[in-house]
């Protein structure tokens, strides 16, 4: 049986935590930032855990992560 291929778009955008949760960066920081408050932009930093339904799909896209 051949090896499963990893979806490179998922590899570049998501990463797995040590416990197997899918971590992603938050959107909404790229433009139109002048109207957003400092606290709002600060809270958009870092990574968050994805929802369970999306994480199942991401695990299929990254079989060896």
PDBQT receptor file of N, H, CA, C and O in Angstrom, charges set to zero:
ATOM      1  N   UNK A   1       0.853  -1.186   0.000  1.00  0.00    +0.000 N 
ATOM      2  CA  UNK A   1       0.000   0.000   0.000  1.00  0.00    +0.000 C 
ATOM      3  C   UNK A   1       0.894   1.243   0.000  1.00  0.00    +0.000 C 
ATOM      4  O   UNK A   1       1.860   1.309   0.761  1.00  0.00    +0.000 OA
ATOM      5  N   UNK A   2       0.582   2.224  -0.842  1.00  0.00    +0.000 N 
ATOM      6  H   UNK A   2      -0.203   2.171  -1.460  1.00  0.00    +0.000 HD
ATOM      7  CA  UNK A   2       1.444   3.417  -0.908  1.00  0.00    +0.000 C 
ATOM      8  C   UNK A   2       1.279   4.312   0.311  1.00  0.00    +0.000 C 
ATOM      9  O   UNK A   2       0.309   4.211   1.063  1.00  0.00    +0.000 OA
ATOM     10  N   UNK A   3       2.254   5.186   0.478  1.00  0.00    +0.000 N 
ATOM     11  H   UNK A   3       3.042   5.269  -0.133  1.00  0.00    +0.000 HD
ATOM     12  CA  UNK A   3       2.191   6.131   1.586  1.00  0.00    +0.000 C 
ATOM     13  C   UNK A   3       1.081   7.140   1.345  1.00  0.00    +0.000 C 
ATOM     14  O   UNK A   3       0.740   7.441   0.201  1.00  0.00    +0.000 OA
ATOM     15  N   UNK A   4       0.516   7.663   2.433  1.00  0.00    +0.000 N 
ATOM     16  H   UNK A   4       0.792   7.419   3.363  1.00  0.00    +0.000 HD
ATOM     17  CA  UNK A   4      -0.489   8.711   2.320  1.00  0.00    +0.000 C 
ATOM     18  C   UNK A   4       0.212  10.047   2.168  1.00  0.00    +0.000 C 
ATOM     19  O   UNK A   4       1.223  10.299   2.822  1.00  0.00    +0.000 OA
ATOM     20  N   UNK A   5      -0.317  10.898   1.312  1.00  0.00    +0.000 N 
ATOM     21  H   UNK A   5      -1.139  10.693   0.780  1.00  0.00    +0.000 HD
ATOM     22  CA  UNK A   5       0.300  12.202   1.108  1.00  0.00    +0.000 C 
ATOM     23  C   UNK A   5      -0.257  13.219   2.091  1.00  0.00    +0.000 C 
ATOM     24  O   UNK A   5      -1.440  13.198   2.430  1.00  0.00    +0.000 OA
ATOM     25  N   UNK A   6       0.616  14.105   2.540  1.00  0.00    +0.000 N 
ATOM     26  H   UNK A   6       1.577  14.122   2.264  1.00  0.00    +0.000 HD
ATOM     27  CA  UNK A   6       0.227  15.184   3.437  1.00  0.00    +0.000 C 
ATOM     28  C   UNK A   6      -0.191  16.381   2.602  1.00  0.00    +0.000 C 
ATOM     29  O   UNK A   6       0.482  16.733   1.633  1.00  0.00    +0.000 OA
ATOM     30  N   UNK A   7      -1.312  17.016   2.975  1.00  0.00    +0.000 N 
ATOM     31  H   UNK A   7      -1.860  16.730   3.762  1.00  0.00    +0.000 HD
ATOM     32  CA  UNK A   7      -1.737  18.238   2.300  1.00  0.00    +0.000 C 
ATOM     33  C   UNK A   7      -0.854  19.380   2.792  1.00  0.00    +0.000 C 
ATOM     34  O   UNK A   7      -0.878  19.723   3.974  1.00  0.00    +0.000 OA
ATOM     35  N   UNK A   8      -0.075  19.968   1.883  1.00  0.00    +0.000 N 
ATOM     36  H   UNK A   8      -0.056  19.689   0.923  1.00  0.00    +0.000 HD
ATOM     37  CA  UNK A   8       0.893  20.987   2.274  1.00  0.00    +0.000 C 
ATOM     38  C   UNK A   8       0.213  22.267   2.753  1.00  0.00    +0.000 C 
ATOM     39  O   UNK A   8       0.775  22.987   3.578  1.00  0.00    +0.000 OA
ATOM     40  N   UNK A   9      -0.986  22.562   2.250  1.00  0.00    +0.000 N 
ATOM     41  H   UNK A   9      -1.442  21.977   1.580  1.00  0.00    +0.000 HD
ATOM     42  CA  UNK A   9      -1.689  23.769   2.706  1.00  0.00    +0.000 C 
ATOM     43  C   UNK A   9      -2.051  23.642   4.180  1.00  0.00    +0.000 C 
ATOM     44  O   UNK A   9      -2.003  24.630   4.913  1.00  0.00    +0.000 OA
ATOM     45  N   UNK A  10      -2.410  22.454   4.622  1.00  0.00    +0.000 N 
ATOM     46  H   UNK A  10      -2.450  21.651   4.026  1.00  0.00    +0.000 HD
ATOM     47  CA  UNK A  10      -2.741  22.242   6.033  1.00  0.00    +0.000 C 
ATOM     48  C   UNK A  10      -1.498  22.270   6.902  1.00  0.00    +0.000 C 
ATOM     49  O   UNK A  10      -1.541  22.750   8.035  1.00  0.00    +0.000 OA
ATOM     50  N   UNK A  11      -0.389  21.759   6.378  1.00  0.00    +0.000 N 
ATOM     51  H   UNK A  11      -0.354  21.369   5.458  1.00  0.00    +0.000 HD
ATOM     52  CA  UNK A  11       0.857  21.754   7.147  1.00  0.00    +0.000 C 
ATOM     53  C   UNK A  11       1.349  23.163   7.418  1.00  0.00    +0.000 C 
ATOM     54  O   UNK A  11       1.871  23.449   8.495  1.00  0.00    +0.000 OA
ATOM     55  N   UNK A  12       1.183  24.045   6.437  1.00  0.00    +0.000 N 
ATOM     56  H   UNK A  12       0.759  23.813   5.562  1.00  0.00    +0.000 HD
ATOM     57  CA  UNK A  12       1.664  25.416   6.593  1.00  0.00    +0.000 C 
ATOM     58  C   UNK A  12       0.766  26.254   7.497  1.00  0.00    +0.000 C 
ATOM     59  O   UNK A  12       1.226  27.229   8.092  1.00  0.00    +0.000 OA
ATOM     60  N   UNK A  13      -0.503  25.887   7.606  1.00  0.00    +0.000 N 
ATOM     61  H   UNK A  13      -0.876  25.095   7.123  1.00  0.00    +0.000 HD
ATOM     62  CA  UNK A  13      -1.443  26.709   8.374  1.00  0.00    +0.000 C 
ATOM     63  C   UNK A  13      -1.752  26.161   9.761  1.00  0.00    +0.000 C 
ATOM     64  O   UNK A  13      -2.139  26.925  10.646  1.00  0.00    +0.000 OA
ATOM     65  N   UNK A  14      -1.595  24.889   9.968  1.00  0.00    +0.000 N 
ATOM     66  H   UNK A  14      -1.281  24.268   9.249  1.00  0.00    +0.000 HD
ATOM     67  CA  UNK A  14      -1.964  24.260  11.235  1.00  0.00    +0.000 C 
ATOM     68  C   UNK A  14      -0.761  23.537  11.815  1.00  0.00    +0.000 C 
ATOM     69  O   UNK A  14       0.156  23.151  11.088  1.00  0.00    +0.000 OA
ATOM     70  N   UNK A  15      -0.772  23.357  13.129  1.00  0.00    +0.000 N 
ATOM     71  H   UNK A  15      -1.516  23.670  13.719  1.00  0.00    +0.000 HD
ATOM     72  CA  UNK A  15       0.219  22.493  13.760  1.00  0.00    +0.000 C 
ATOM     73  C   UNK A  15      -0.455  21.722  14.881  1.00  0.00    +0.000 C 
ATOM     74  O   UNK A  15      -1.442  22.167  15.468  1.00  0.00    +0.000 OA
ATOM     75  N   UNK A  16       0.103  20.561  15.157  1.00  0.00    +0.000 N 
ATOM     76  H   UNK A  16       0.905  20.200  14.681  1.00  0.00    +0.000 HD
ATOM     77  CA  UNK A  16      -0.460  19.690  16.174  1.00  0.00    +0.000 C 
ATOM     78  C   UNK A  16       0.203  19.958  17.520  1.00  0.00    +0.000 C 
ATOM     79  O   UNK A  16       1.410  20.187  17.591  1.00  0.00    +0.000 OA
ATOM     80  N   UNK A  17      -0.591  19.928  18.582  1.00  0.00    +0.000 N 
ATOM     81  H   UNK A  17      -1.571  19.742  18.524  1.00  0.00    +0.000 HD
ATOM     82  CA  UNK A  17      -0.030  20.036  19.919  1.00  0.00    +0.000 C 
ATOM     83  C   UNK A  17       0.453  18.658  20.356  1.00  0.00    +0.000 C 
ATOM     84  O   UNK A  17       0.247  17.666  19.656  1.00  0.00    +0.000 OA
ATOM     85  N   UNK A  18       1.088  18.608  21.499  1.00  0.00    +0.000 N 
ATOM     86  H   UNK A  18       1.255  19.413  22.067  1.00  0.00    +0.000 HD
ATOM     87  CA  UNK A  18       1.618  17.326  21.982  1.00  0.00    +0.000 C 
ATOM     88  C   UNK A  18       0.508  16.341  22.322  1.00  0.00    +0.000 C 
ATOM     89  O   UNK A  18       0.713  15.129  22.259  1.00  0.00    +0.000 OA
ATOM     90  N   UNK A  19      -0.666  16.851  22.682  1.00  0.00    +0.000 N 
ATOM     91  H   UNK A  19      -0.833  17.836  22.733  1.00  0.00    +0.000 HD
ATOM     92  CA  UNK A  19      -1.784  15.965  23.013  1.00  0.00    +0.000 C 
ATOM     93  C   UNK A  19      -2.633  15.605  21.809  1.00  0.00    +0.000 C 
ATOM     94  O   UNK A  19      -3.597  14.852  21.941  1.00  0.00    +0.000 OA
ATOM     95  N   UNK A  20      -2.291  16.134  20.620  1.00  0.00    +0.000 N 
ATOM     96  H   UNK A  20      -1.507  16.747  20.513  1.00  0.00    +0.000 HD
ATOM     97  CA  UNK A  20      -3.013  15.786  19.403  1.00  0.00    +0.000 C 
ATOM     98  C   UNK A  20      -4.050  16.793  18.978  1.00  0.00    +0.000 C 
ATOM     99  O   UNK A  20      -4.768  16.557  18.006  1.00  0.00    +0.000 OA
ATOM    100  N   UNK A  21      -4.156  17.924  19.684  1.00  0.00    +0.000 N 
ATOM    101  H   UNK A  21      -3.573  18.115  20.474  1.00  0.00    +0.000 HD
ATOM    102  CA  UNK A  21      -5.105  18.948  19.277  1.00  0.00    +0.000 C 
ATOM    103  C   UNK A  21      -4.521  19.750  18.126  1.00  0.00    +0.000 C 
ATOM    104  O   UNK A  21      -3.304  19.886  18.000  1.00  0.00    +0.000 OA
ATOM    105  N   UNK A  22      -5.411  20.282  17.283  1.00  0.00    +0.000 N 
ATOM    106  H   UNK A  22      -6.399  20.172  17.386  1.00  0.00    +0.000 HD
ATOM    107  CA  UNK A  22      -4.971  21.057  16.132  1.00  0.00    +0.000 C 
ATOM    108  C   UNK A  22      -4.960  22.532  16.511  1.00  0.00    +0.000 C 
ATOM    109  O   UNK A  22      -5.988  23.086  16.900  1.00  0.00    +0.000 OA
ATOM    110  N   UNK A  23      -3.794  23.166  16.396  1.00  0.00    +0.000 N 
ATOM    111  H   UNK A  23      -2.959  22.716  16.079  1.00  0.00    +0.000 HD
ATOM    112  CA  UNK A  23      -3.638  24.575  16.726  1.00  0.00    +0.000 C 
ATOM    113  C   UNK A  23      -3.603  25.389  15.431  1.00  0.00    +0.000 C 
ATOM    114  O   UNK A  23      -3.000  24.976  14.441  1.00  0.00    +0.000 OA
ATOM    115  N   UNK A  24      -4.256  26.543  15.456  1.00  0.00    +0.000 N 
ATOM    116  H   UNK A  24      -4.746  26.879  16.260  1.00  0.00    +0.000 HD
ATOM    117  CA  UNK A  24      -4.288  27.412  14.284  1.00  0.00    +0.000 C 
ATOM    118  C   UNK A  24      -4.109  28.850  14.724  1.00  0.00    +0.000 C 
ATOM    119  O   UNK A  24      -4.370  29.199  15.876  1.00  0.00    +0.000 OA
ATOM    120  N   UNK A  25      -3.656  29.692  13.780  1.00  0.00    +0.000 N 
ATOM    121  H   UNK A  25      -3.445  29.408  12.845  1.00  0.00    +0.000 HD
ATOM    122  CA  UNK A  25      -3.545  31.108  14.084  1.00  0.00    +0.000 C 
ATOM    123  C   UNK A  25      -4.876  31.781  13.776  1.00  0.00    +0.000 C 
ATOM    124  O   UNK A  25      -5.629  31.307  12.925  1.00  0.00    +0.000 OA
ATOM    125  N   UNK A  26      -5.169  32.866  14.454  1.00  0.00    +0.000 N 
ATOM    126  H   UNK A  26      -4.558  33.251  15.145  1.00  0.00    +0.000 HD
ATOM    127  CA  UNK A  26      -6.446  33.543  14.285  1.00  0.00    +0.000 C 
ATOM    128  C   UNK A  26      -6.375  34.534  13.128  1.00  0.00    +0.000 C 
ATOM    129  O   UNK A  26      -5.335  35.146  12.881  1.00  0.00    +0.000 OA
ATOM    130  N   UNK A  27      -7.473  34.682  12.438  1.00  0.00    +0.000 N 
ATOM    131  H   UNK A  27      -8.318  34.185  12.639  1.00  0.00    +0.000 HD
ATOM    132  CA  UNK A  27      -7.545  35.615  11.332  1.00  0.00    +0.000 C 
ATOM    133  C   UNK A  27      -7.990  36.993  11.792  1.00  0.00    +0.000 C 
ATOM    134  O   UNK A  27      -8.267  37.208  12.972  1.00  0.00    +0.000 OA
ATOM    135  N   UNK A  28      -8.057  37.919  10.852  1.00  0.00    +0.000 N 
ATOM    136  H   UNK A  28      -7.832  37.745   9.894  1.00  0.00    +0.000 HD
ATOM    137  CA  UNK A  28      -8.560  39.253  11.160  1.00  0.00    +0.000 C 
ATOM    138  C   UNK A  28      -7.506  40.236  11.577  1.00  0.00    +0.000 C 
ATOM    139  O   UNK A  28      -7.824  41.242  12.212  1.00  0.00    +0.000 OA
ATOM    140  N   UNK A  29      -6.227  39.976  11.234  1.00  0.00    +0.000 N 
ATOM    141  H   UNK A  29      -5.969  39.160  10.719  1.00  0.00    +0.000 HD
ATOM    142  CA  UNK A  29      -5.160  40.888  11.640  1.00  0.00    +0.000 C 
ATOM    143  C   UNK A  29      -4.444  41.520  10.454  1.00  0.00    +0.000 C 
ATOM    144  O   UNK A  29      -3.562  42.357  10.647  1.00  0.00    +0.000 OA
ATOM    145  N   UNK A  30      -4.801  41.143   9.246  1.00  0.00    +0.000 N 
ATOM    146  H   UNK A  30      -5.517  40.463   9.089  1.00  0.00    +0.000 HD
ATOM    147  CA  UNK A  30      -3.994  41.516   8.089  1.00  0.00    +0.000 C 
ATOM    148  C   UNK A  30      -4.222  42.961   7.641  1.00  0.00    +0.000 C 
ATOM    149  O   UNK A  30      -3.265  43.647   7.283  1.00  0.00    +0.000 OA
ATOM    150  N   UNK A  31      -5.452  43.428   7.654  1.00  0.00    +0.000 N 
ATOM    151  H   UNK A  31      -6.230  42.870   7.945  1.00  0.00    +0.000 HD
ATOM    152  CA  UNK A  31      -5.725  44.789   7.180  1.00  0.00    +0.000 C 
ATOM    153  C   UNK A  31      -6.930  45.348   7.921  1.00  0.00    +0.000 C 
ATOM    154  O   UNK A  31      -7.580  44.641   8.691  1.00  0.00    +0.000 OA
ATOM    155  N   UNK A  32      -7.219  46.610   7.687  1.00  0.00    +0.000 N 
ATOM    156  H   UNK A  32      -6.690  47.184   7.062  1.00  0.00    +0.000 HD
ATOM    157  CA  UNK A  32      -8.287  47.345   8.370  1.00  0.00    +0.000 C 
ATOM    158  C   UNK A  32      -8.062  47.348   9.879  1.00  0.00    +0.000 C 
ATOM    159  O   UNK A  32      -9.007  47.200  10.654  1.00  0.00    +0.000 OA
ATOM    160  N   UNK A  33      -6.810  47.518  10.289  1.00  0.00    +0.000 N 
ATOM    161  H   UNK A  33      -6.043  47.638   9.659  1.00  0.00    +0.000 HD
ATOM    162  CA  UNK A  33      -6.483  47.453  11.704  1.00  0.00    +0.000 C 
ATOM    163  C   UNK A  33      -6.648  48.778  12.425  1.00  0.00    +0.000 C 
ATOM    164  O   UNK A  33      -6.652  48.807  13.656  1.00  0.00    +0.000 OA
ATOM    165  N   UNK A  34      -6.784  49.870  11.695  1.00  0.00    +0.000 N 
ATOM    166  H   UNK A  34      -6.781  49.846  10.695  1.00  0.00    +0.000 HD
ATOM    167  CA  UNK A  34      -6.861  51.165  12.367  1.00  0.00    +0.000 C 
ATOM    168  C   UNK A  34      -8.167  51.328  13.136  1.00  0.00    +0.000 C 
ATOM    169  O   UNK A  34      -8.220  52.069  14.118  1.00  0.00    +0.000 OA
ATOM    170  N   UNK A  35      -9.210  50.649  12.702  1.00  0.00    +0.000 N 
ATOM    171  H   UNK A  35      -9.167  50.047  11.905  1.00  0.00    +0.000 HD
ATOM    172  CA  UNK A  35     -10.495  50.774  13.393  1.00  0.00    +0.000 C 
ATOM    173  C   UNK A  35     -10.644  49.775  14.531  1.00  0.00    +0.000 C 
ATOM    174  O   UNK A  35     -11.621  49.835  15.278  1.00  0.00    +0.000 OA
ATOM    175  N   UNK A  36      -9.680  48.846  14.678  1.00  0.00    +0.000 N 
ATOM    176  H   UNK A  36      -8.887  48.797  14.071  1.00  0.00    +0.000 HD
ATOM    177  CA  UNK A  36      -9.749  47.854  15.748  1.00  0.00    +0.000 C 
ATOM    178  C   UNK A  36      -8.993  48.362  16.967  1.00  0.00    +0.000 C 
ATOM    179  O   UNK A  36      -7.972  49.038  16.841  1.00  0.00    +0.000 OA
ATOM    180  N   UNK A  37      -9.496  48.036  18.127  1.00  0.00    +0.000 N 
ATOM    181  H   UNK A  37     -10.325  47.487  18.229  1.00  0.00    +0.000 HD
ATOM    182  CA  UNK A  37      -8.857  48.506  19.356  1.00  0.00    +0.000 C 
ATOM    183  C   UNK A  37      -7.569  47.726  19.622  1.00  0.00    +0.000 C 
ATOM    184  O   UNK A  37      -7.342  46.658  19.053  1.00  0.00    +0.000 OA
ATOM    185  N   UNK A  38      -6.730  48.286  20.503  1.00  0.00    +0.000 N 
ATOM    186  H   UNK A  38      -6.915  49.154  20.965  1.00  0.00    +0.000 HD
ATOM    187  CA  UNK A  38      -5.483  47.615  20.858  1.00  0.00    +0.000 C 
ATOM    188  C   UNK A  38      -5.746  46.266  21.500  1.00  0.00    +0.000 C 
ATOM    189  O   UNK A  38      -5.055  45.287  21.221  1.00  0.00    +0.000 OA
ATOM    190  N   UNK A  39      -6.747  46.225  22.358  1.00  0.00    +0.000 N 
ATOM    191  H   UNK A  39      -7.308  47.021  22.585  1.00  0.00    +0.000 HD
ATOM    192  CA  UNK A  39      -7.061  44.978  23.054  1.00  0.00    +0.000 C 
ATOM    193  C   UNK A  39      -7.542  43.912  22.077  1.00  0.00    +0.000 C 
ATOM    194  O   UNK A  39      -7.218  42.733  22.219  1.00  0.00    +0.000 OA
ATOM    195  N   UNK A  40      -8.306  44.332  21.099  1.00  0.00    +0.000 N 
ATOM    196  H   UNK A  40      -8.569  45.290  20.983  1.00  0.00    +0.000 HD
ATOM    197  CA  UNK A  40      -8.812  43.379  20.115  1.00  0.00    +0.000 C 
ATOM    198  C   UNK A  40      -7.680  42.793  19.286  1.00  0.00    +0.000 C 
ATOM    199  O   UNK A  40      -7.645  41.588  19.038  1.00  0.00    +0.000 OA
ATOM    200  N   UNK A  41      -6.745  43.654  18.854  1.00  0.00    +0.000 N 
ATOM    201  H   UNK A  41      -6.774  44.633  19.056  1.00  0.00    +0.000 HD
ATOM    202  CA  UNK A  41      -5.602  43.180  18.082  1.00  0.00    +0.000 C 
ATOM    203  C   UNK A  41      -4.675  42.322  18.942  1.00  0.00    +0.000 C 
ATOM    204  O   UNK A  41      -4.096  41.352  18.454  1.00  0.00    +0.000 OA
ATOM    205  N   UNK A  42      -4.535  42.670  20.195  1.00  0.00    +0.000 N 
ATOM    206  H   UNK A  42      -5.005  43.459  20.591  1.00  0.00    +0.000 HD
ATOM    207  CA  UNK A  42      -3.696  41.899  21.104  1.00  0.00    +0.000 C 
ATOM    208  C   UNK A  42      -4.279  40.509  21.349  1.00  0.00    +0.000 C 
ATOM    209  O   UNK A  42      -3.540  39.529  21.442  1.00  0.00    +0.000 OA
ATOM    210  N   UNK A  43      -5.592  40.430  21.453  1.00  0.00    +0.000 N 
ATOM    211  H   UNK A  43      -6.192  41.226  21.378  1.00  0.00    +0.000 HD
ATOM    212  CA  UNK A  43      -6.240  39.144  21.681  1.00  0.00    +0.000 C 
ATOM    213  C   UNK A  43      -6.226  38.245  20.449  1.00  0.00    +0.000 C 
ATOM    214  O   UNK A  43      -6.442  37.038  20.562  1.00  0.00    +0.000 OA
ATOM    215  N   UNK A  44      -5.974  38.820  19.277  1.00  0.00    +0.000 N 
ATOM    216  H   UNK A  44      -5.798  39.800  19.186  1.00  0.00    +0.000 HD
ATOM    217  CA  UNK A  44      -5.897  38.011  18.059  1.00  0.00    +0.000 C 
ATOM    218  C   UNK A  44      -4.522  37.380  17.860  1.00  0.00    +0.000 C 
ATOM    219  O   UNK A  44      -4.336  36.581  16.942  1.00  0.00    +0.000 OA
ATOM    220  N   UNK A  45      -3.556  37.730  18.713  1.00  0.00    +0.000 N 
ATOM    221  H   UNK A  45      -3.707  38.379  19.459  1.00  0.00    +0.000 HD
ATOM    222  CA  UNK A  45      -2.232  37.115  18.615  1.00  0.00    +0.000 C 
ATOM    223  C   UNK A  45      -2.278  35.669  19.074  1.00  0.00    +0.000 C 
ATOM    224  O   UNK A  45      -3.226  35.235  19.728  1.00  0.00    +0.000 OA
ATOM    225  N   UNK A  46      -1.238  34.937  18.720  1.00  0.00    +0.000 N 
ATOM    226  H   UNK A  46      -0.468  35.290  18.189  1.00  0.00    +0.000 HD
ATOM    227  CA  UNK A  46      -1.106  33.579  19.233  1.00  0.00    +0.000 C 
ATOM    228  C   UNK A  46      -1.954  32.575  18.481  1.00  0.00    +0.000 C 
ATOM    229  O   UNK A  46      -2.470  32.859  17.400  1.00  0.00    +0.000 OA
ATOM    230  N   UNK A  47      -2.089  31.418  19.058  1.00  0.00    +0.000 N 
ATOM    231  H   UNK A  47      -1.670  31.187  19.937  1.00  0.00    +0.000 HD
ATOM    232  CA  UNK A  47      -2.820  30.327  18.417  1.00  0.00    +0.000 C 
ATOM    233  C   UNK A  47      -4.015  29.912  19.264  1.00  0.00    +0.000 C 
ATOM    234  O   UNK A  47      -4.062  30.163  20.468  1.00  0.00    +0.000 OA
ATOM    235  N   UNK A  48      -4.968  29.279  18.615  1.00  0.00    +0.000 N 
ATOM    236  H   UNK A  48      -4.930  29.075  17.637  1.00  0.00    +0.000 HD
ATOM    237  CA  UNK A  48      -6.141  28.745  19.301  1.00  0.00    +0.000 C 
ATOM    238  C   UNK A  48      -6.344  27.300  18.869  1.00  0.00    +0.000 C 
ATOM    239  O   UNK A  48      -5.765  26.849  17.880  1.00  0.00    +0.000 OA
ATOM    240  N   UNK A  49      -7.157  26.594  19.605  1.00  0.00    +0.000 N 
ATOM    241  H   UNK A  49      -7.627  26.960  20.407  1.00  0.00    +0.000 HD
ATOM    242  CA  UNK A  49      -7.482  25.206  19.285  1.00  0.00    +0.000 C 
ATOM    243  C   UNK A  49      -8.685  25.209  18.353  1.00  0.00    +0.000 C 
ATOM    244  O   UNK A  49      -9.632  25.967  18.561  1.00  0.00    +0.000 OA
ATOM    245  N   UNK A  50      -8.651  24.368  17.332  1.00  0.00    +0.000 N 
ATOM    246  H   UNK A  50      -7.881  23.752  17.164  1.00  0.00    +0.000 HD
ATOM    247  CA  UNK A  50      -9.773  24.308  16.402  1.00  0.00    +0.000 C 
ATOM    248  C   UNK A  50     -10.924  23.506  16.996  1.00  0.00    +0.000 C 
ATOM    249  O   UNK A  50     -10.766  22.814  18.002  1.00  0.00    +0.000 OA
ATOM    250  N   UNK A  51     -12.071  23.610  16.360  1.00  0.00    +0.000 N 
ATOM    251  H   UNK A  51     -12.199  24.172  15.543  1.00  0.00    +0.000 HD
ATOM    252  CA  UNK A  51     -13.266  22.889  16.800  1.00  0.00    +0.000 C 
ATOM    253  C   UNK A  51     -13.093  21.406  16.447  1.00  0.00    +0.000 C 
ATOM    254  O   UNK A  51     -12.297  21.069  15.571  1.00  0.00    +0.000 OA
ATOM    255  N   UNK A  52     -13.822  20.535  17.112  1.00  0.00    +0.000 N 
ATOM    256  H   UNK A  52     -14.469  20.808  17.824  1.00  0.00    +0.000 HD
ATOM    257  CA  UNK A  52     -13.659  19.095  16.904  1.00  0.00    +0.000 C 
ATOM    258  C   UNK A  52     -13.971  18.668  15.471  1.00  0.00    +0.000 C 
ATOM    259  O   UNK A  52     -13.290  17.801  14.923  1.00  0.00    +0.000 OA
ATOM    260  N   UNK A  53     -14.990  19.265  14.860  1.00  0.00    +0.000 N 
ATOM    261  H   UNK A  53     -15.544  19.969  15.305  1.00  0.00    +0.000 HD
ATOM    262  CA  UNK A  53     -15.358  18.863  13.500  1.00  0.00    +0.000 C 
ATOM    263  C   UNK A  53     -14.255  19.202  12.507  1.00  0.00    +0.000 C 
ATOM    264  O   UNK A  53     -14.000  18.434  11.580  1.00  0.00    +0.000 OA
ATOM    265  N   UNK A  54     -13.602  20.340  12.690  1.00  0.00    +0.000 N 
ATOM    266  H   UNK A  54     -13.809  20.964  13.444  1.00  0.00    +0.000 HD
ATOM    267  CA  UNK A  54     -12.517  20.735  11.795  1.00  0.00    +0.000 C 
ATOM    268  C   UNK A  54     -11.266  19.917  12.088  1.00  0.00    +0.000 C 
ATOM    269  O   UNK A  54     -10.511  19.590  11.172  1.00  0.00    +0.000 OA
ATOM    270  N   UNK A  55     -11.046  19.590  13.338  1.00  0.00    +0.000 N 
ATOM    271  H   UNK A  55     -11.660  19.856  14.081  1.00  0.00    +0.000 HD
ATOM    272  CA  UNK A  55      -9.832  18.864  13.692  1.00  0.00    +0.000 C 
ATOM    273  C   UNK A  55      -9.832  17.455  13.113  1.00  0.00    +0.000 C 
ATOM    274  O   UNK A  55      -8.765  16.927  12.800  1.00  0.00    +0.000 OA
ATOM    275  N   UNK A  56     -10.987  16.840  12.962  1.00  0.00    +0.000 N 
ATOM    276  H   UNK A  56     -11.854  17.270  13.216  1.00  0.00    +0.000 HD
ATOM    277  CA  UNK A  56     -11.040  15.529  12.324  1.00  0.00    +0.000 C 
ATOM    278  C   UNK A  56     -10.580  15.618  10.876  1.00  0.00    +0.000 C 
ATOM    279  O   UNK A  56      -9.845  14.754  10.397  1.00  0.00    +0.000 OA
ATOM    280  N   UNK A  57     -11.014  16.661  10.184  1.00  0.00    +0.000 N 
ATOM    281  H   UNK A  57     -11.611  17.363  10.573  1.00  0.00    +0.000 HD
ATOM    282  CA  UNK A  57     -10.587  16.865   8.806  1.00  0.00    +0.000 C 
ATOM    283  C   UNK A  57      -9.093  17.139   8.733  1.00  0.00    +0.000 C 
ATOM    284  O   UNK A  57      -8.412  16.637   7.839  1.00  0.00    +0.000 OA
ATOM    285  N   UNK A  58      -8.578  17.933   9.668  1.00  0.00    +0.000 N 
ATOM    286  H   UNK A  58      -9.131  18.341  10.395  1.00  0.00    +0.000 HD
ATOM    287  CA  UNK A  58      -7.162  18.262   9.668  1.00  0.00    +0.000 C 
ATOM    288  C   UNK A  58      -6.298  17.033   9.958  1.00  0.00    +0.000 C 
ATOM    289  O   UNK A  58      -5.199  16.910   9.417  1.00  0.00    +0.000 OA
ATOM    290  N   UNK A  59      -6.777  16.137  10.793  1.00  0.00    +0.000 N 
ATOM    291  H   UNK A  59      -7.670  16.237  11.232  1.00  0.00    +0.000 HD
ATOM    292  CA  UNK A  59      -6.033  14.911  11.055  1.00  0.00    +0.000 C 
ATOM    293  C   UNK A  59      -5.956  14.043   9.806  1.00  0.00    +0.000 C 
ATOM    294  O   UNK A  59      -4.963  13.347   9.597  1.00  0.00    +0.000 OA
ATOM    295  N   UNK A  60      -6.991  14.077   8.976  1.00  0.00    +0.000 N 
ATOM    296  H   UNK A  60      -7.797  14.643   9.146  1.00  0.00    +0.000 HD
ATOM    297  CA  UNK A  60      -6.943  13.345   7.721  1.00  0.00    +0.000 C 
ATOM    298  C   UNK A  60      -5.978  13.994   6.743  1.00  0.00    +0.000 C 
ATOM    299  O   UNK A  60      -5.326  13.307   5.957  1.00  0.00    +0.000 OA
ATOM    300  N   UNK A  61      -5.886  15.335   6.792  1.00  0.00    +0.000 N 
ATOM    301  H   UNK A  61      -6.416  15.893   7.430  1.00  0.00    +0.000 HD
ATOM    302  CA  UNK A  61      -4.987  16.027   5.875  1.00  0.00    +0.000 C 
ATOM    303  C   UNK A  61      -3.526  15.875   6.267  1.00  0.00    +0.000 C 
ATOM    304  O   UNK A  61      -2.643  15.936   5.412  1.00  0.00    +0.000 OA
ATOM    305  N   UNK A  62      -3.264  15.676   7.561  1.00  0.00    +0.000 N 
ATOM    306  H   UNK A  62      -3.981  15.626   8.256  1.00  0.00    +0.000 HD
ATOM    307  CA  UNK A  62      -1.897  15.502   8.048  1.00  0.00    +0.000 C 
ATOM    308  C   UNK A  62      -1.770  14.128   8.691  1.00  0.00    +0.000 C 
ATOM    309  O   UNK A  62      -1.822  14.022   9.917  1.00  0.00    +0.000 OA
ATOM    310  N   UNK A  63      -1.605  13.079   7.903  1.00  0.00    +0.000 N 
ATOM    311  H   UNK A  63      -1.562  13.164   6.907  1.00  0.00    +0.000 HD
ATOM    312  CA  UNK A  63      -1.623  11.737   8.483  1.00  0.00    +0.000 C 
ATOM    313  C   UNK A  63      -0.429  11.420   9.373  1.00  0.00    +0.000 C 
ATOM    314  O   UNK A  63      -0.531  10.550  10.238  1.00  0.00    +0.000 OA
ATOM    315  N   UNK A  64       0.696  12.099   9.188  1.00  0.00    +0.000 N 
ATOM    316  H   UNK A  64       0.778  12.806   8.486  1.00  0.00    +0.000 HD
ATOM    317  CA  UNK A  64       1.899  11.767   9.957  1.00  0.00    +0.000 C 
ATOM    318  C   UNK A  64       2.250  12.823  10.986  1.00  0.00    +0.000 C 
ATOM    319  O   UNK A  64       3.349  12.794  11.539  1.00  0.00    +0.000 OA
ATOM    320  N   UNK A  65       1.347  13.757  11.260  1.00  0.00    +0.000 N 
ATOM    321  H   UNK A  65       0.454  13.780  10.811  1.00  0.00    +0.000 HD
ATOM    322  CA  UNK A  65       1.642  14.812  12.241  1.00  0.00    +0.000 C 
ATOM    323  C   UNK A  65       1.288  14.357  13.634  1.00  0.00    +0.000 C 
ATOM    324  O   UNK A  65       1.466  15.109  14.593  1.00  0.00    +0.000 OA
TER     325      UNK A  65
